[in-house]
Amino acid sequence: MHMTMIELTQRDLSAATATSSVTLSFELRQRSRLRTQLDDGREAAIVLARGQVLRGGERLRSSTGDVVLVQAA
């Protein structure tokens, strides 16, 4: 069964409840473009504007409405 990769393209500044999470080291949170795996095993691509570090506790949103919580490793 082929699963579609989730593309996380924007920060979610609302108080939306996250449907999943991703745990990233500081080095990975500095990257604006990254292919990774969510904590539930699904593949994801993070594609954000350059120049901003992701912080633990931030949320990212996909075009399909998925909200993913960023956790610092």
Sequence and secondary structure as in RCSB ss.txt:
>XXXX:A:sequence
MHMTMIELTQRDLSAATATSSVTLSFELRQRSRLRTQLDDGREAAIVLARGQVLRGGERLRSSTGDVVLVQAA
>XXXX:A:secstr
     EEEEEEE S    SEEEEE HHHHT SEEEEE TTS EEEEE  TT    TT EEEETT  EEEEEE 
